């Protein structure tokens, strides 16, 4: 999908993929068997894959390098805000109408987004100034230490994020013994902090560029500070008071300050015309953690009877990603 984002009109490519994404979600509510449910989720994943590579590509076309941190953070903060608002909403929908209707409402209701998208997005955005997209073979020839470093760092970042997405609600219910509705209400705090901090972190780095005379260094400094806040997750795991623990998890969600800068950093070092492809590769690498993190955390919980070892592993993995950004990500290479 990232390769397609480099070559085709994003106004229609993004709209088409988004429609598939939303319809697959809506039709999941009709699933009468596990096989059908899994099939619809596969279709949803295909449509959803446009989101990050397409979004970062659009940001790279419309915004200058010194403004991409804020723009990337705003773009990605929508998913976090959706979790924050969706957790209590979907808990209410499931409790009141059943899980089928929750899928109907979220999937089919999302189709309304296409109206403002097609109205606002310029049909020729970037076409006058963007270089011709390299062929797939040219792009693969440019895979270098920059992309490898970005992928290693993003694997670490995504491991931490997927721990929050997949295990936080369960932790509040099983370890903190909250009701589903109360857990959903408390889960709003970390997801909201994560989402709100994304554009803030991007904006901070955008402002730092002029002070440190280097876009890469400014973004790496904010990424380092953001990753360091993850240690508050370990503090949360030791708190006996539920409210205090959730507030500490909220502080640990300031890791979101890094997000816009991770994407803007890629846009600054990717070859001209290959931002979408590189972002697709980066997102693929990060989603490997989406497979590993829930399984590893579940195994640790099953073996120890505690969520704390899973928290500890997530923090260590995240911090181990920092050297990849500092030592491997340098400057942009030119297409031969």
DOBA-834581 format. One record per residue (C-alpha): residue in three letters; x, y, z. Coordinates in Angstrom, 2 decimals, padded with zeros to 5 digits. Each point is the difference from the previous one (the first is absolute). Example, Ala and Ser with C-alpha at 12.3 -4.5 7.8 and 13.67 -1.06 7.14 Angstrom:
BEGIN
<node><rest>Ala</rest><east>012.30</east><north>-004.50</north><up>007.80</up></node>
<node><rest>Ser</rest><east>001.37</east><north>003.44</north><up>-000.66</up></node>
This chain:
BEGIN
<node><rest>Unk</rest><east>000.00</east><north>000.00</north><up>000.00</up></node>
<node><rest>Unk</rest><east>002.93</east><north>002.33</north><up>000.68</up></node>
<node><rest>Unk</rest><east>001.38</east><north>-000.71</north><up>-003.47</up></node>
<node><rest>Unk</rest><east>-003.43</east><north>000.77</north><up>-001.47</up></node>
<node><rest>Unk</rest><east>-000.11</east><north>003.27</north><up>002.00</up></node>
<node><rest>Unk</rest><east>003.20</east><north>001.10</north><up>-001.78</up></node>
<node><rest>Unk</rest><east>-001.44</east><north>-000.66</north><up>-003.45</up></node>
<node><rest>Unk</rest><east>-003.75</east><north>000.68</north><up>-000.01</up></node>
<node><rest>Unk</rest><east>-002.37</east><north>002.86</north><up>000.76</up></node>
<node><rest>Unk</rest><east>-000.39</east><north>-000.01</north><up>003.77</up></node>
<node><rest>Unk</rest><east>-003.35</east><north>001.75</north><up>-000.09</up></node>
<node><rest>Unk</rest><east>-001.59</east><north>-003.11</north><up>-001.51</up></node>
<node><rest>Unk</rest><east>002.38</east><north>-002.67</north><up>001.28</up></node>
<node><rest>Unk</rest><east>-000.53</east><north>001.11</north><up>003.61</up></node>
<node><rest>Unk</rest><east>-003.78</east><north>000.29</north><up>-000.50</up></node>
<node><rest>Unk</rest><east>-000.25</east><north>-003.47</north><up>-001.55</up></node>
<node><rest>Unk</rest><east>002.07</east><north>-001.69</north><up>002.68</up></node>
<node><rest>Unk</rest><east>-001.90</east><north>001.84</north><up>002.73</up></node>
<node><rest>Unk</rest><east>-003.31</east><north>-001.17</north><up>-001.46</up></node>
<node><rest>Unk</rest><east>001.21</east><north>-003.62</north><up>000.03</up></node>
<node><rest>Unk</rest><east>001.22</east><north>000.46</north><up>003.58</up></node>
<node><rest>Unk</rest><east>-003.35</east><north>001.39</north><up>001.20</up></node>
<node><rest>Unk</rest><east>-002.25</east><north>-002.41</north><up>-001.92</up></node>
<node><rest>Unk</rest><east>002.00</east><north>-003.00</north><up>001.23</up></node>
<node><rest>Unk</rest><east>-000.48</east><north>001.25</north><up>003.56</up></node>
<node><rest>Unk</rest><east>-003.75</east><north>000.48</north><up>-000.51</up></node>
<node><rest>Unk</rest><east>-000.57</east><north>-003.37</north><up>-001.67</up></node>
<node><rest>Unk</rest><east>001.89</east><north>-001.71</north><up>002.85</up></node>
<node><rest>Unk</rest><east>-003.21</east><north>000.50</north><up>001.97</up></node>
<node><rest>Unk</rest><east>-001.72</east><north>-002.50</north><up>-002.32</up></node>
<node><rest>Unk</rest><east>002.63</east><north>-002.70</north><up>000.58</up></node>
<node><rest>Unk</rest><east>-001.67</east><north>-003.24</north><up>001.09</up></node>
<node><rest>Unk</rest><east>003.16</east><north>-002.10</north><up>000.28</up></node>
<node><rest>Unk</rest><east>003.63</east><north>000.41</north><up>001.01</up></node>
<node><rest>Unk</rest><east>001.15</east><north>-000.54</north><up>-003.59</up></node>
<node><rest>Unk</rest><east>-002.14</east><north>002.84</north><up>-001.34</up></node>
<node><rest>Unk</rest><east>001.07</east><north>002.27</north><up>002.86</up></node>
<node><rest>Unk</rest><east>003.69</east><north>-000.65</north><up>-000.74</up></node>
<node><rest>Unk</rest><east>-000.56</east><north>000.59</north><up>-003.73</up></node>
<node><rest>Unk</rest><east>-001.59</east><north>003.38</north><up>000.68</up></node>
<node><rest>Unk</rest><east>002.86</east><north>000.93</north><up>002.32</up></node>
<node><rest>Unk</rest><east>002.51</east><north>-000.83</north><up>-002.75</up></node>
<node><rest>Unk</rest><east>-001.86</east><north>002.31</north><up>-002.39</up></node>
<node><rest>Unk</rest><east>-000.03</east><north>002.66</north><up>002.70</up></node>
<node><rest>Unk</rest><east>003.78</east><north>-000.33</north><up>000.39</up></node>
<node><rest>Unk</rest><east>000.52</east><north>000.43</north><up>-003.75</up></node>
<node><rest>Unk</rest><east>-002.01</east><north>003.20</north><up>-000.01</up></node>
<node><rest>Unk</rest><east>001.55</east><north>001.30</north><up>003.20</up></node>
<node><rest>Unk</rest><east>003.51</east><north>-000.39</north><up>-001.41</up></node>
<node><rest>Unk</rest><east>-000.35</east><north>003.30</north><up>-001.89</up></node>
<node><rest>Unk</rest><east>-000.22</east><north>001.98</north><up>003.23</up></node>
<node><rest>Unk</rest><east>003.64</east><north>000.52</north><up>001.05</up></node>
<node><rest>Unk</rest><east>001.91</east><north>-000.12</north><up>-003.33</up></node>
<node><rest>Unk</rest><east>-002.71</east><north>002.01</north><up>-001.74</up></node>
<node><rest>Unk</rest><east>-000.28</east><north>002.50</north><up>002.84</up></node>
<node><rest>Unk</rest><east>003.74</east><north>000.61</north><up>000.34</up></node>
<node><rest>Unk</rest><east>000.33</east><north>000.26</north><up>-003.79</up></node>
<node><rest>Unk</rest><east>-002.69</east><north>002.68</north><up>-000.05</up></node>
<node><rest>Unk</rest><east>001.75</east><north>001.90</north><up>002.81</up></node>
<node><rest>Unk</rest><east>003.31</east><north>-000.15</north><up>-001.89</up></node>
<node><rest>Unk</rest><east>-001.66</east><north>001.46</north><up>-003.12</up></node>
<node><rest>Unk</rest><east>-001.91</east><north>002.83</north><up>001.66</up></node>
<node><rest>Unk</rest><east>002.23</east><north>001.11</north><up>002.90</up></node>
<node><rest>Unk</rest><east>003.58</east><north>001.26</north><up>000.14</up></node>
<node><rest>Unk</rest><east>002.61</east><north>-001.96</north><up>001.96</up></node>
<node><rest>Unk</rest><east>-000.13</east><north>002.37</north><up>002.97</up></node>
<node><rest>Unk</rest><east>-003.76</east><north>-000.45</north><up>000.42</up></node>
<node><rest>Unk</rest><east>-000.39</east><north>-003.74</north><up>-000.51</up></node>
<node><rest>Unk</rest><east>000.33</east><north>-000.90</north><up>003.68</up></node>
<node><rest>Unk</rest><east>-003.20</east><north>001.79</north><up>000.98</up></node>
<node><rest>Unk</rest><east>-001.81</east><north>-001.13</north><up>-003.16</up></node>
<node><rest>Unk</rest><east>001.03</east><north>-003.65</north><up>000.45</up></node>
<node><rest>Unk</rest><east>-000.95</east><north>000.10</north><up>003.67</up></node>
<node><rest>Unk</rest><east>-003.42</east><north>001.43</north><up>-000.80</up></node>
<node><rest>Unk</rest><east>-000.55</east><north>-002.59</north><up>-002.71</up></node>
<node><rest>Unk</rest><east>000.80</east><north>-002.94</north><up>002.27</up></node>
<node><rest>Unk</rest><east>-001.67</east><north>001.40</north><up>003.13</up></node>
<node><rest>Unk</rest><east>-003.36</east><north>-000.87</north><up>-001.50</up></node>
<node><rest>Unk</rest><east>000.51</east><north>-003.70</north><up>000.67</up></node>
<node><rest>Unk</rest><east>000.81</east><north>000.69</north><up>003.65</up></node>
<node><rest>Unk</rest><east>-002.95</east><north>002.36</north><up>000.39</up></node>
<node><rest>Unk</rest><east>-002.17</east><north>-002.68</north><up>-001.59</up></node>
<node><rest>Unk</rest><east>001.11</east><north>-002.47</north><up>002.66</up></node>
<node><rest>Unk</rest><east>-000.60</east><north>002.51</north><up>002.78</up></node>
<node><rest>Unk</rest><east>-003.51</east><north>000.86</north><up>-001.19</up></node>
<node><rest>Unk</rest><east>-000.77</east><north>-003.46</north><up>-001.33</up></node>
<node><rest>Unk</rest><east>000.82</east><north>-002.01</north><up>003.13</up></node>
<node><rest>Unk</rest><east>-003.01</east><north>001.23</north><up>002.03</up></node>
<node><rest>Unk</rest><east>-002.22</east><north>000.41</north><up>-003.07</up></node>
<node><rest>Unk</rest><east>000.53</east><north>-003.54</north><up>-001.28</up></node>
<node><rest>Unk</rest><east>-000.29</east><north>-001.44</north><up>003.51</up></node>
<node><rest>Unk</rest><east>-003.42</east><north>001.70</north><up>000.17</up></node>
<node><rest>Unk</rest><east>-001.00</east><north>-001.18</north><up>-003.49</up></node>
<node><rest>Unk</rest><east>000.96</east><north>-003.61</north><up>000.75</up></node>
<node><rest>Unk</rest><east>-001.75</east><north>000.07</north><up>003.37</up></node>
<node><rest>Unk</rest><east>-003.15</east><north>001.62</north><up>-001.34</up></node>
<node><rest>Unk</rest><east>-000.40</east><north>-001.45</north><up>-003.50</up></node>
<node><rest>Unk</rest><east>002.50</east><north>-002.87</north><up>-000.38</up></node>
<node><rest>Unk</rest><east>003.31</east><north>-000.29</north><up>-001.85</up></node>
<node><rest>Unk</rest><east>-001.66</east><north>-000.27</north><up>-003.44</up></node>
<node><rest>Unk</rest><east>-001.48</east><north>003.48</north><up>000.23</up></node>
<node><rest>Unk</rest><east>003.30</east><north>001.41</north><up>001.26</up></node>
<node><rest>Unk</rest><east>001.65</east><north>-001.09</north><up>-003.27</up></node>
<node><rest>Unk</rest><east>-002.91</east><north>001.39</north><up>-002.04</up></node>
<node><rest>Unk</rest><east>000.22</east><north>003.41</north><up>001.67</up></node>
<node><rest>Unk</rest><east>003.78</east><north>000.37</north><up>-000.18</up></node>
<node><rest>Unk</rest><east>000.48</east><north>-001.45</north><up>-003.49</up></node>
<node><rest>Unk</rest><east>-002.92</east><north>001.40</north><up>-001.98</up></node>
<node><rest>Unk</rest><east>-000.01</east><north>003.26</north><up>001.96</up></node>
<node><rest>Unk</rest><east>003.62</east><north>000.63</north><up>-000.97</up></node>
<node><rest>Unk</rest><east>-000.95</east><north>000.21</north><up>-003.67</up></node>
<node><rest>Unk</rest><east>-001.21</east><north>003.54</north><up>000.65</up></node>
<node><rest>Unk</rest><east>003.67</east><north>001.05</north><up>000.25</up></node>
<node><rest>Unk</rest><east>000.33</east><north>-000.39</north><up>-003.77</up></node>
<node><rest>Unk</rest><east>-002.12</east><north>003.11</north><up>-000.60</up></node>
<node><rest>Unk</rest><east>002.37</east><north>002.56</north><up>001.60</up></node>
<node><rest>Unk</rest><east>003.03</east><north>-001.90</north><up>-001.33</up></node>
<node><rest>Unk</rest><east>-001.08</east><north>000.22</north><up>-003.64</up></node>
<node><rest>Unk</rest><east>-001.10</east><north>003.60</north><up>000.49</up></node>
<node><rest>Unk</rest><east>003.16</east><north>001.30</north><up>001.69</up></node>
<node><rest>Unk</rest><east>002.91</east><north>-002.02</north><up>-001.38</up></node>
<node><rest>Unk</rest><east>001.44</east><north>001.60</north><up>-003.16</up></node>
<node><rest>Unk</rest><east>-000.03</east><north>-002.36</north><up>-002.96</up></node>
<node><rest>Unk</rest><east>003.49</east><north>001.04</north><up>-001.14</up></node>
<node><rest>Unk</rest><east>001.74</east><north>000.40</north><up>003.39</up></node>
<node><rest>Unk</rest><east>003.74</east><north>-000.17</north><up>-000.47</up></node>
<node><rest>Unk</rest><east>-000.19</east><north>-000.98</north><up>-003.66</up></node>
<node><rest>Unk</rest><east>001.72</east><north>003.17</north><up>-001.21</up></node>
<node><rest>Unk</rest><east>003.04</east><north>-000.31</north><up>002.21</up></node>
<node><rest>Unk</rest><east>000.26</east><north>-003.66</north><up>000.98</up></node>
<node><rest>Unk</rest><east>002.69</east><north>-002.00</north><up>-001.81</up></node>
<node><rest>Unk</rest><east>-000.93</east><north>-003.09</north><up>-001.95</up></node>
<node><rest>Unk</rest><east>-000.39</east><north>-002.99</north><up>002.30</up></node>
<node><rest>Unk</rest><east>002.85</east><north>-002.49</north><up>-000.39</up></node>
<node><rest>Unk</rest><east>-000.76</east><north>-003.50</north><up>-001.18</up></node>
<node><rest>Unk</rest><east>-000.29</east><north>-002.70</north><up>002.55</up></node>
<node><rest>Unk</rest><east>003.42</east><north>-001.32</north><up>-001.02</up></node>
<node><rest>Unk</rest><east>001.57</east><north>003.47</north><up>000.44</up></node>
<node><rest>Unk</rest><east>-001.60</east><north>000.37</north><up>003.40</up></node>
<node><rest>Unk</rest><east>001.22</east><north>-003.38</north><up>001.19</up></node>
<node><rest>Unk</rest><east>003.50</east><north>000.97</north><up>-001.13</up></node>
<node><rest>Unk</rest><east>-000.15</east><north>002.98</north><up>002.36</up></node>
<node><rest>Unk</rest><east>-000.71</east><north>-002.02</north><up>003.13</up></node>
<node><rest>Unk</rest><east>002.83</east><north>001.15</north><up>002.25</up></node>
<node><rest>Unk</rest><east>000.93</east><north>000.57</north><up>003.62</up></node>
<node><rest>Unk</rest><east>-002.46</east><north>002.88</north><up>000.31</up></node>
<node><rest>Unk</rest><east>-002.99</east><north>-002.23</north><up>-000.70</up></node>
<node><rest>Unk</rest><east>001.44</east><north>-002.86</north><up>002.05</up></node>
<node><rest>Unk</rest><east>000.54</east><north>002.30</north><up>002.98</up></node>
<node><rest>Unk</rest><east>-003.50</east><north>001.45</north><up>-000.34</up></node>
<node><rest>Unk</rest><east>-001.50</east><north>-003.51</north><up>-000.19</up></node>
<node><rest>Unk</rest><east>001.88</east><north>-001.24</north><up>003.08</up></node>
<node><rest>Unk</rest><east>-001.09</east><north>003.04</north><up>001.98</up></node>
<node><rest>Unk</rest><east>-003.59</east><north>-000.33</north><up>-001.20</up></node>
<node><rest>Unk</rest><east>-000.14</east><north>-003.66</north><up>001.00</up></node>
<node><rest>Unk</rest><east>000.93</east><north>001.07</north><up>003.52</up></node>
<node><rest>Unk</rest><east>-002.50</east><north>002.87</north><up>000.00</up></node>
<node><rest>Unk</rest><east>-002.82</east><north>-002.16</north><up>-001.35</up></node>
<node><rest>Unk</rest><east>000.64</east><north>-002.74</north><up>002.57</up></node>
<node><rest>Unk</rest><east>-000.71</east><north>002.52</north><up>002.75</up></node>
<node><rest>Unk</rest><east>-003.06</east><north>001.41</north><up>-001.78</up></node>
<node><rest>Unk</rest><east>-001.54</east><north>-003.41</north><up>-000.68</up></node>
<node><rest>Unk</rest><east>000.42</east><north>-000.92</north><up>003.66</up></node>
<node><rest>Unk</rest><east>-002.17</east><north>003.00</north><up>000.88</up></node>
<node><rest>Unk</rest><east>-002.56</east><north>-000.75</north><up>-002.71</up></node>
<node><rest>Unk</rest><east>-000.41</east><north>-003.73</north><up>000.60</up></node>
<node><rest>Unk</rest><east>000.58</east><north>-000.45</north><up>003.74</up></node>
<node><rest>Unk</rest><east>-000.89</east><north>003.26</north><up>001.76</up></node>
<node><rest>Unk</rest><east>-003.78</east><north>-000.60</north><up>000.13</up></node>
<node><rest>Unk</rest><east>000.56</east><north>-003.59</north><up>001.10</up></node>
<node><rest>Unk</rest><east>002.47</east><north>001.15</north><up>002.67</up></node>
<node><rest>Unk</rest><east>-002.55</east><north>002.41</north><up>001.46</up></node>
<node><rest>Unk</rest><east>-002.70</east><north>-002.70</north><up>000.09</up></node>
<node><rest>Unk</rest><east>002.04</east><north>-003.02</north><up>001.09</up></node>
<node><rest>Unk</rest><east>002.77</east><north>001.47</north><up>002.15</up></node>
<node><rest>Unk</rest><east>-001.82</east><north>003.09</north><up>001.29</up></node>
<node><rest>Unk</rest><east>-003.40</east><north>-001.77</north><up>000.20</up></node>
<node><rest>Unk</rest><east>-001.92</east><north>002.81</north><up>-001.70</up></node>
<node><rest>Unk</rest><east>-003.31</east><north>-000.44</north><up>-001.80</up></node>
<node><rest>Unk</rest><east>000.12</east><north>000.18</north><up>-003.80</up></node>
<node><rest>Unk</rest><east>-001.65</east><north>003.43</north><up>-000.01</up></node>
<node><rest>Unk</rest><east>002.35</east><north>001.39</north><up>002.68</up></node>
<node><rest>Unk</rest><east>003.06</east><north>-001.43</north><up>-001.76</up></node>
<node><rest>Unk</rest><east>-001.15</east><north>001.56</north><up>-003.28</up></node>
<node><rest>Unk</rest><east>-000.35</east><north>003.37</north><up>001.73</up></node>
<node><rest>Unk</rest><east>003.47</east><north>-000.21</north><up>001.55</up></node>
<node><rest>Unk</rest><east>001.54</east><north>-001.15</north><up>-003.32</up></node>
<node><rest>Unk</rest><east>-000.97</east><north>003.37</north><up>-001.47</up></node>
<node><rest>Unk</rest><east>002.78</east><north>001.69</north><up>001.99</up></node>
<node><rest>Unk</rest><east>003.11</east><north>-001.71</north><up>-001.47</up></node>
<node><rest>Unk</rest><east>-001.40</east><north>-000.12</north><up>-003.53</up></node>
<node><rest>Unk</rest><east>-000.96</east><north>003.67</north><up>000.18</up></node>
<node><rest>Unk</rest><east>003.44</east><north>000.96</north><up>001.35</up></node>
<node><rest>Unk</rest><east>001.69</east><north>-002.03</north><up>-002.74</up></node>
<node><rest>Unk</rest><east>-002.10</east><north>001.65</north><up>-002.69</up></node>
<node><rest>Unk</rest><east>000.31</east><north>003.56</north><up>001.32</up></node>
<node><rest>Unk</rest><east>003.75</east><north>-000.29</north><up>000.44</up></node>
<node><rest>Unk</rest><east>000.64</east><north>-001.01</north><up>-003.63</up></node>
<node><rest>Unk</rest><east>-000.51</east><north>003.42</north><up>-001.62</up></node>
<node><rest>Unk</rest><east>001.55</east><north>001.71</north><up>003.04</up></node>
<node><rest>Unk</rest><east>003.19</east><north>-002.04</north><up>-000.36</up></node>
<node><rest>Unk</rest><east>000.12</east><north>000.72</north><up>-003.71</up></node>
<node><rest>Unk</rest><east>-000.46</east><north>003.71</north><up>000.61</up></node>
<node><rest>Unk</rest><east>002.76</east><north>000.06</north><up>002.63</up></node>
<node><rest>Unk</rest><east>002.46</east><north>-001.61</north><up>-002.41</up></node>
<node><rest>Unk</rest><east>-001.05</east><north>002.34</north><up>-002.81</up></node>
<node><rest>Unk</rest><east>000.91</east><north>002.94</north><up>002.26</up></node>
<node><rest>Unk</rest><east>003.27</east><north>-001.65</north><up>001.12</up></node>
<node><rest>Unk</rest><east>001.28</east><north>-000.31</north><up>-003.56</up></node>
<node><rest>Unk</rest><east>001.10</east><north>003.65</north><up>-000.13</up></node>
<node><rest>Unk</rest><east>001.75</east><north>-000.29</north><up>003.38</up></node>
<node><rest>Unk</rest><east>002.06</east><north>-003.14</north><up>-000.62</up></node>
<node><rest>Unk</rest><east>000.50</east><north>000.71</north><up>-003.74</up></node>
<node><rest>Unk</rest><east>-000.96</east><north>-003.56</north><up>-000.91</up></node>
<node><rest>Unk</rest><east>-003.43</east><north>-001.48</north><up>-000.63</up></node>
<node><rest>Unk</rest><east>001.22</east><north>-003.52</north><up>000.69</up></node>
<node><rest>Unk</rest><east>001.60</east><north>000.92</north><up>003.33</up></node>
<node><rest>Unk</rest><east>-003.06</east><north>001.95</north><up>001.15</up></node>
<node><rest>Unk</rest><east>-002.31</east><north>-002.90</north><up>-000.71</up></node>
<node><rest>Unk</rest><east>002.31</east><north>-002.53</north><up>001.64</up></node>
<node><rest>Unk</rest><east>000.16</east><north>002.12</north><up>003.17</up></node>
<node><rest>Unk</rest><east>-003.78</east><north>000.04</north><up>000.31</up></node>
<node><rest>Unk</rest><east>-000.19</east><north>-003.73</north><up>-000.79</up></node>
<node><rest>Unk</rest><east>002.52</east><north>-000.71</north><up>002.77</up></node>
<node><rest>Unk</rest><east>-001.88</east><north>002.09</north><up>002.56</up></node>
<node><rest>Unk</rest><east>-003.30</east><north>-001.60</north><up>-001.00</up></node>
<node><rest>Unk</rest><east>001.30</east><north>-003.57</north><up>000.25</up></node>
<node><rest>Unk</rest><east>001.42</east><north>000.76</north><up>003.45</up></node>
<node><rest>Unk</rest><east>-003.48</east><north>000.67</north><up>001.39</up></node>
<node><rest>Unk</rest><east>-000.79</east><north>-003.70</north><up>-000.44</up></node>
<node><rest>Unk</rest><east>001.58</east><north>-000.75</north><up>003.40</up></node>
<node><rest>Unk</rest><east>-003.19</east><north>001.38</north><up>001.57</up></node>
<node><rest>Unk</rest><east>-001.71</east><north>-003.20</north><up>-001.13</up></node>
<node><rest>Unk</rest><east>002.18</east><north>-001.88</north><up>002.49</up></node>
<node><rest>Unk</rest><east>-001.02</east><north>002.46</north><up>002.71</up></node>
<node><rest>Unk</rest><east>-003.65</east><north>-000.57</north><up>-000.89</up></node>
<node><rest>Unk</rest><east>000.38</east><north>-003.74</north><up>000.41</up></node>
<node><rest>Unk</rest><east>001.06</east><north>000.49</north><up>003.63</up></node>
<node><rest>Unk</rest><east>-002.84</east><north>002.36</north><up>000.96</up></node>
<node><rest>Unk</rest><east>-002.77</east><north>-001.39</north><up>002.22</up></node>
<node><rest>Unk</rest><east>-002.46</east><north>002.82</north><up>-000.64</up></node>
<node><rest>Unk</rest><east>-001.82</east><north>-000.43</north><up>-003.32</up></node>
<node><rest>Unk</rest><east>-000.32</east><north>003.69</north><up>-000.81</up></node>
<node><rest>Unk</rest><east>003.69</east><north>000.68</north><up>000.69</up></node>
<node><rest>Unk</rest><east>000.99</east><north>-003.00</north><up>-002.11</up></node>
<node><rest>Unk</rest><east>-002.05</east><north>001.22</north><up>-002.96</up></node>
<node><rest>Unk</rest><east>001.50</east><north>003.47</north><up>000.30</up></node>
<node><rest>Unk</rest><east>003.48</east><north>-001.55</north><up>-000.07</up></node>
<node><rest>Unk</rest><east>-000.97</east><north>-001.96</north><up>-003.12</up></node>
<node><rest>Unk</rest><east>-001.13</east><north>003.32</north><up>-001.43</up></node>
<node><rest>Unk</rest><east>003.46</east><north>001.43</north><up>000.72</up></node>
<node><rest>Unk</rest><east>001.54</east><north>-003.04</north><up>-001.67</up></node>
<node><rest>Unk</rest><east>-002.13</east><north>000.79</north><up>-003.06</up></node>
<node><rest>Unk</rest><east>002.04</east><north>003.16</north><up>-000.59</up></node>
<node><rest>Unk</rest><east>002.01</east><north>-002.35</north><up>-002.19</up></node>
<node><rest>Unk</rest><east>-002.45</east><north>001.34</north><up>-002.58</up></node>
<node><rest>Unk</rest><east>002.14</east><north>003.15</north><up>-000.18</up></node>
<node><rest>Unk</rest><east>002.29</east><north>-002.02</north><up>-002.27</up></node>
<node><rest>Unk</rest><east>-002.57</east><north>-001.11</north><up>-002.60</up></node>
<node><rest>Unk</rest><east>-000.15</east><north>002.99</north><up>-002.34</up></node>
<node><rest>Unk</rest><east>003.79</east><north>000.21</north><up>000.09</up></node>
<node><rest>Unk</rest><east>000.44</east><north>-003.66</north><up>-000.94</up></node>
<node><rest>Unk</rest><east>-001.97</east><north>000.63</north><up>-003.18</up></node>
<node><rest>Unk</rest><east>001.53</east><north>003.41</north><up>-000.73</up></node>
<node><rest>Unk</rest><east>003.48</east><north>-001.49</north><up>000.48</up></node>
<node><rest>Unk</rest><east>-000.77</east><north>-002.61</north><up>-002.66</up></node>
<node><rest>Unk</rest><east>-001.27</east><north>002.67</north><up>-002.38</up></node>
<node><rest>Unk</rest><east>003.25</east><north>001.94</north><up>000.46</up></node>
<node><rest>Unk</rest><east>002.32</east><north>-002.91</north><up>-000.88</up></node>
<node><rest>Unk</rest><east>-002.06</east><north>-002.04</north><up>-002.50</up></node>
<node><rest>Unk</rest><east>000.95</east><north>000.26</north><up>-003.69</up></node>
<node><rest>Unk</rest><east>-002.00</east><north>002.50</north><up>-002.04</up></node>
<node><rest>Unk</rest><east>-003.21</east><north>-001.57</north><up>-001.24</up></node>
<node><rest>Unk</rest><east>000.30</east><north>-003.05</north><up>002.28</up></node>
<node><rest>Unk</rest><east>-001.47</east><north>001.29</north><up>003.27</up></node>
<node><rest>Unk</rest><east>-003.12</east><north>-002.15</north><up>-000.36</up></node>
<node><rest>Unk</rest><east>001.98</east><north>-003.17</north><up>-000.70</up></node>
<node><rest>Unk</rest><east>002.37</east><north>000.60</north><up>002.90</up></node>
<node><rest>Unk</rest><east>-002.91</east><north>000.77</north><up>002.30</up></node>
<node><rest>Unk</rest><east>-001.70</east><north>-003.21</north><up>-001.10</up></node>
<node><rest>Unk</rest><east>003.14</east><north>-001.98</north><up>000.83</up></node>
<node><rest>Unk</rest><east>000.30</east><north>001.80</north><up>003.34</up></node>
<node><rest>Unk</rest><east>-003.64</east><north>-000.68</north><up>000.86</up></node>
<node><rest>Unk</rest><east>000.41</east><north>-003.66</north><up>-000.96</up></node>
<node><rest>Unk</rest><east>003.00</east><north>-000.29</north><up>002.32</up></node>
<node><rest>Unk</rest><east>-001.86</east><north>001.70</north><up>002.83</up></node>
<node><rest>Unk</rest><east>-002.99</east><north>-002.27</north><up>-000.39</up></node>
<node><rest>Unk</rest><east>002.21</east><north>-003.02</north><up>000.56</up></node>
<node><rest>Unk</rest><east>-000.12</east><north>001.20</north><up>003.58</up></node>
<node><rest>Unk</rest><east>-003.78</east><north>-000.12</north><up>-000.28</up></node>
<node><rest>Unk</rest><east>000.39</east><north>-003.75</north><up>-000.41</up></node>
<node><rest>Unk</rest><east>002.72</east><north>-000.54</north><up>002.58</up></node>
<node><rest>Unk</rest><east>-000.93</east><north>002.38</north><up>002.85</up></node>
<node><rest>Unk</rest><east>-003.45</east><north>-001.44</north><up>000.84</up></node>
<node><rest>Unk</rest><east>001.30</east><north>-003.59</north><up>-000.13</up></node>
<node><rest>Unk</rest><east>003.11</east><north>000.63</north><up>002.09</up></node>
<node><rest>Unk</rest><east>-001.97</east><north>002.01</north><up>002.55</up></node>
<node><rest>Unk</rest><east>-002.65</east><north>-002.70</north><up>000.22</up></node>
<node><rest>Unk</rest><east>002.65</east><north>-002.68</north><up>000.55</up></node>
<node><rest>Unk</rest><east>001.62</east><north>002.06</north><up>002.77</up></node>
<node><rest>Unk</rest><east>-003.37</east><north>000.51</north><up>001.71</up></node>
<node><rest>Unk</rest><east>-000.78</east><north>-003.71</north><up>-000.25</up></node>
<node><rest>Unk</rest><east>003.39</east><north>-000.97</north><up>001.42</up></node>
<node><rest>Unk</rest><east>000.33</east><north>002.57</north><up>002.79</up></node>
<node><rest>Unk</rest><east>-003.62</east><north>000.84</north><up>000.79</up></node>
<node><rest>Unk</rest><east>000.93</east><north>003.69</north><up>-000.21</up></node>
<node><rest>Unk</rest><east>-000.12</east><north>002.74</north><up>-002.62</up></node>
<node><rest>Unk</rest><east>003.14</east><north>001.69</north><up>001.35</up></node>
<node><rest>Unk</rest><east>002.57</east><north>-002.14</north><up>-001.89</up></node>
<node><rest>Unk</rest><east>-001.81</east><north>000.89</north><up>-003.23</up></node>
<node><rest>Unk</rest><east>000.22</east><north>003.69</north><up>000.90</up></node>
<node><rest>Unk</rest><east>003.69</east><north>-000.34</north><up>000.75</up></node>
<node><rest>Unk</rest><east>000.77</east><north>-001.73</north><up>-003.30</up></node>
<node><rest>Unk</rest><east>-001.90</east><north>002.68</north><up>-001.95</up></node>
<node><rest>Unk</rest><east>001.97</east><north>002.83</north><up>001.63</up></node>
<node><rest>Unk</rest><east>003.34</east><north>-001.73</north><up>-000.58</up></node>
<node><rest>Unk</rest><east>-000.83</east><north>-000.73</north><up>-003.65</up></node>
<node><rest>Unk</rest><east>-001.05</east><north>003.62</north><up>-000.57</up></node>
<node><rest>Unk</rest><east>003.20</east><north>001.45</north><up>001.49</up></node>
<node><rest>Unk</rest><east>002.13</east><north>-002.42</north><up>-002.02</up></node>
<node><rest>Unk</rest><east>-001.38</east><north>001.68</north><up>-003.12</up></node>
<node><rest>Unk</rest><east>001.73</east><north>003.32</north><up>000.74</up></node>
<node><rest>Unk</rest><east>003.53</east><north>-000.99</north><up>-001.19</up></node>
<node><rest>Unk</rest><east>-001.44</east><north>-000.89</north><up>-003.40</up></node>
<node><rest>Unk</rest><east>-001.18</east><north>003.59</north><up>-000.51</up></node>
<node><rest>Unk</rest><east>003.21</east><north>001.64</north><up>001.26</up></node>
<node><rest>Unk</rest><east>002.59</east><north>-002.28</north><up>-001.61</up></node>
<node><rest>Unk</rest><east>-001.64</east><north>-001.20</north><up>-003.21</up></node>
<node><rest>Unk</rest><east>-002.27</east><north>002.80</north><up>-001.30</up></node>
<node><rest>Unk</rest><east>002.18</east><north>002.67</north><up>-001.63</up></node>
<node><rest>Unk</rest><east>-000.68</east><north>001.95</north><up>-003.21</up></node>
<node><rest>Unk</rest><east>-002.00</east><north>-000.55</north><up>-003.18</up></node>
<node><rest>Unk</rest><east>001.52</east><north>-001.91</north><up>-002.91</up></node>
<node><rest>Unk</rest><east>-000.68</east><north>001.05</north><up>-003.59</up></node>
<node><rest>Unk</rest><east>-001.52</east><north>-002.28</north><up>-002.65</up></node>
<node><rest>Unk</rest><east>002.75</east><north>-001.08</north><up>-002.45</up></node>
